[in-house]
Amino acid sequence: MRRSGPSPALSALALSAALLLAGCSASTTAPAPGTGTAAAERVVEHARGQTRVPAAPQRVVVLEPVQLDTAVALGTTPVGAAVASNVTGVPAYLGVGDAVRSVGTVPEPDLEAIAALRPDLVLGTETRHGRLYDALSRIAPTVFMASQSDPWQDNVRLVGQALGQADRAAELLDGFQDRCAEVAREHDLDGTVTANLLRPRDGGTFSLYGPTSFAGSALECAGLRLPERDWDGGIQVDLSAERVPDAAADHLFVPADPGSLDDPAAVPALVAGNPAAFGAVHVVDTSYWVSGVGPLGGRRVLDDVDRILAAGS
């Protein structure tokens, strides 16, 4: 039978050519007028060691949501980003429109798409993209976070260093802490009011997010308290349907797609049908409560908490 489409050998050859072209482009980048090569580059320490990166990268590709959010917050719109979903694409809350090209999904970046953008810096994660590090490094200088499960603010600082904006990244994080304090003060939150974030998943399971998760840490930063439980060292625990009452709290936040925020069906039937086990239930935007890790998403989470608590007062 005659096979349609390019052969594996031709596909591999095309990718090799793209990597070679991108590598040549990266290696021949000229320094800024009046500067030497050393002045046009910096050394960044990261999960894979040390990498020389451009002093002011212009064509950045990011493979993690926290890297995308942070880059935009720092005024650098990446030319490409791996997305959480090919259906939803780049989160709308970032306000970058079509300026950022999709380069595959977060767990499965597309090397050919990355190479085609001719980046001068790639940001990724060891735990998710470690197998791709050598190939990515042949495309452009590559900097890796250790893990997407690390404290998100540490990863913001690394992105700031990679982009040559460490001081500005620190200012963004200070601003986040200030906003936390403002919300806590406005609503007299001192850790006595409890909150949980419960995310419905496929197959009738649910994810309950802990204090080291992005949204969980933001809730606690604002003066709410996540009820005590064993998080088993992770950012979340999965609950079966019969364990959903374990998510009971004074405030239960349920993430949903942006287009479903006003849909009563966004609240799981196990929650809606058992009001005695839960406090106030709030549907929130999953694009920044769960997917949009970073300074911009964090501010939006805090703004939601502020609005929700003000409406209930």
C-alpha positions in Angstrom: 0.0 0.0 0.0 1.3 3.4 -0.9 1.8 5.7 2.2 0.6 9.3 2.1 2.4 12.2 3.8 6.1 12.8 4.4 8.3 9.9 5.5 9.7 9.9 9.1 13.1 10.4 7.5 12.0 13.5 5.7 10.3 14.9 8.8 13.4 14.4 10.8 15.5 16.1 8.1 13.1 19.0 8.0 13.4 19.4 11.8 17.2 19.1 11.7 17.3 21.8 9.0 15.0 24.1 11.1 17.2 23.6 14.2 20.4 24.3 12.2 18.9 27.5 10.7 17.7 28.7 14.1 21.0 27.8 15.7 23.0 29.7 13.1 20.7 32.7 13.5 21.2 32.7 17.3 24.9 32.3 17.0 25.4 35.2 14.6 23.3 37.8 16.5 25.3 41.0 16.5 25.8 42.9 19.8 24.2 46.4 20.2 26.2 49.2 18.5 29.0 50.4 20.7 29.1 47.3 22.9 31.2 44.1 22.9 29.8 40.6 23.0 30.2 40.3 26.7 28.2 43.4 27.3 25.4 42.1 25.0 25.0 38.9 27.1 24.4 37.8 30.7 24.8 34.5 32.5 21.7 33.1 34.1 21.8 30.2 36.6 18.9 27.8 36.3 17.9 24.1 36.7 20.4 23.0 34.0 23.3 25.1 35.2 24.4 28.3 33.6 23.4 29.8 30.2 24.5 32.9 28.4 21.5 34.8 27.3 21.0 38.1 25.4 21.1 41.2 27.6 17.7 42.2 26.3 16.0 39.3 24.5 13.6 40.3 21.8 12.1 37.0 20.5 11.2 34.9 23.5 9.4 31.6 23.5 7.9 30.4 26.8 6.6 26.9 27.6 4.9 27.5 30.9 1.9 29.6 32.0 3.9 31.4 34.7 6.5 32.3 32.2 3.9 33.7 29.8 2.1 35.7 32.5 5.3 37.0 34.0 6.8 38.0 30.6 3.7 40.0 29.7 3.6 41.6 33.1 7.2 42.7 32.5 6.3 44.3 29.2 7.8 41.5 27.0 5.3 39.9 24.7 6.7 36.5 23.7 6.7 35.6 20.1 5.5 32.1 21.0 4.0 30.1 23.9 3.0 26.6 24.7 -0.6 26.7 25.8 -2.6 24.7 28.3 -5.1 23.8 25.6 -5.1 24.1 21.8 -8.8 24.9 22.0 -8.6 27.9 24.4 -5.1 29.1 23.3 -3.4 32.0 24.9 -5.5 33.2 27.9 -7.6 36.3 27.0 -7.0 38.0 30.4 -3.4 38.7 29.3 -4.7 41.1 26.6 -2.1 40.2 24.0 -4.6 39.1 21.3 -3.0 37.2 18.4 0.5 38.6 19.1 1.7 35.3 20.7 1.9 32.3 18.4 1.0 28.9 19.8 3.9 26.4 19.8 2.1 23.3 20.9 0.8 22.5 24.4 2.6 22.8 27.7 3.2 19.1 28.0 4.0 18.6 24.3 5.8 21.7 22.8 6.3 21.6 19.0 10.0 22.0 18.2 9.5 22.8 14.6 7.1 25.6 15.5 9.5 27.0 18.0 12.5 26.9 15.6 10.4 28.6 12.9 10.0 31.6 15.2 13.8 32.0 15.4 13.8 32.9 19.1 16.7 34.4 20.9 15.6 32.9 24.3 13.5 29.9 25.3 12.1 29.4 28.8 10.9 25.9 29.9 10.8 23.5 32.9 13.0 20.6 33.8 10.2 18.4 35.0 8.1 18.8 31.9 10.6 19.5 29.2 13.9 18.0 30.4 14.0 15.6 27.4 13.9 18.5 25.0 16.6 20.6 26.6 19.4 19.7 24.2 17.2 20.3 21.1 15.9 23.6 22.5 19.4 24.7 23.2 20.4 24.2 19.6 17.5 26.5 18.7 18.3 29.3 21.1 19.8 29.9 24.6 17.5 28.0 27.0 16.7 28.6 30.6 14.8 26.0 32.7 12.8 26.3 35.9 13.2 23.2 38.1 9.5 22.5 38.4 6.1 24.0 37.7 5.2 22.9 41.3 7.8 25.1 42.9 6.5 28.3 44.6 5.3 30.4 41.8 6.9 33.5 43.1 10.4 31.9 42.8 9.7 31.1 39.2 8.6 34.7 38.6 12.0 35.8 39.9 13.8 33.4 37.5 11.9 34.7 34.6 12.8 38.2 35.6 16.5 37.3 35.7 16.3 35.6 32.3 14.7 38.7 30.8 17.1 41.1 32.4 14.4 42.6 34.6 15.0 41.1 38.1 14.3 44.4 39.8 11.0 44.9 38.0 10.0 41.3 38.8 10.7 41.9 42.5 8.5 45.1 42.3 5.6 43.1 40.8 5.8 40.6 43.7 6.0 43.3 46.3 2.9 44.8 44.6 1.1 41.4 44.9 1.9 41.2 48.6 0.7 44.8 49.1 -2.6 43.9 47.4 -3.0 40.8 49.6 -2.6 43.0 52.7 -5.1 45.5 51.3 -7.8 42.8 50.7 -7.2 41.3 54.2 -7.4 44.7 55.8 -10.5 45.7 53.9 -12.4 42.6 54.9 -10.9 42.0 58.4 -9.4 38.7 57.3 -7.1 37.2 59.9 -7.0 33.5 59.0 -10.2 32.5 60.8 -12.4 32.5 57.6 -11.8 29.3 55.6 -11.7 28.8 51.8 -11.2 26.0 49.3 -10.7 25.8 45.6 -12.5 22.7 44.1 -12.0 21.9 40.4 -14.3 19.4 38.7 -12.3 17.0 36.5 -13.2 14.4 33.9 -14.4 11.0 35.1 -16.3 12.3 38.1 -13.2 13.2 40.1 -12.3 16.6 41.7 -9.1 18.4 42.5 -8.8 20.2 45.8 -5.9 22.8 45.7 -3.6 23.3 48.7 -1.6 26.1 50.2 1.4 25.7 47.9 -0.8 25.9 44.8 -1.1 29.2 43.0 -4.6 30.0 43.9 -4.4 28.4 47.3 -1.4 30.5 48.2 -3.2 33.6 47.0 -6.2 32.9 49.2 -4.0 32.5 52.2 -2.0 35.6 51.3 -5.2 37.6 51.4 -6.0 36.4 54.9 -8.2 33.4 54.2 -7.3 29.9 55.6 -7.4 26.6 53.8 -8.7 23.9 56.2 -6.0 21.6 57.5 -5.4 18.3 55.7 -2.6 16.1 54.5 -1.5 17.4 51.1 1.1 14.7 50.7 3.7 17.1 49.6 1.8 18.2 46.5 -0.1 21.3 45.3 -3.4 19.4 45.2 -5.2 16.2 46.1 -7.8 14.4 44.0 -11.2 13.6 45.6 -13.7 11.0 44.5 -17.4 11.9 44.4 -18.1 10.6 47.9 -15.2 12.7 49.3 -16.4 16.0 47.9 -17.8 17.1 51.3 -14.2 17.1 52.4 -14.0 20.4 50.5 -16.4 22.2 52.9 -15.3 25.7 53.9 -16.8 29.1 54.6 -16.1 30.0 50.9 -15.9 27.4 48.1 -14.4 28.6 44.9 -15.2 26.5 41.8 -13.2 27.3 38.6 -15.0 27.2 35.2 -14.2 28.2 31.6 -14.7 31.9 31.0 -17.8 31.3 28.9 -19.5 29.3 31.7 -19.2 31.6 34.6 -22.9 32.4 34.7 -24.0 28.9 34.0 -25.6 27.3 37.0 -24.3 23.9 35.8 -20.7 25.2 36.5 -21.4 24.3 40.1 -21.1 20.5 40.5 -24.3 18.8 41.4 -22.7 17.3 44.4 -22.1 20.8 45.7 -25.3 22.4 44.6 -27.4 19.6 46.0 -25.7 19.7 49.4 -25.9 23.3 50.6 -25.6 22.3 54.3 -22.1 20.9 53.7 -20.7 24.1 52.0 -20.6 27.8 52.8 -20.9 30.4 50.0 -20.1 29.0 46.6 -18.4 31.2 44.0 -17.7 30.3 40.3 -14.4 31.8 39.1 -12.5 32.0 35.9 -10.2 29.0 35.5 -8.0 30.8 33.0 -6.3 32.7 35.8 -7.3 30.9 39.0 -5.8 27.6 37.7 -4.0 28.2 34.4 -2.8 31.8 34.6 -0.1 31.5 37.1 1.9 34.8 37.6 1.6 38.4 38.7 -1.2 39.3 36.3 -3.3 36.3 37.2 -2.5 36.7 40.9 -3.8 40.3 40.9 -7.0 39.1 39.2 -7.5 36.3 41.8 -7.2 38.9 44.5 -9.6 41.3 42.7 -12.1 38.5 42.5 -11.8 37.7 46.2 -12.2 41.4 47.0 -15.3 41.7 44.8 -16.9 38.5 46.1 -16.3 39.4 49.8 -17.6 43.0 49.2 -20.8 41.7 47.6 -21.4 39.4 50.6 -20.9 42.1 53.2 
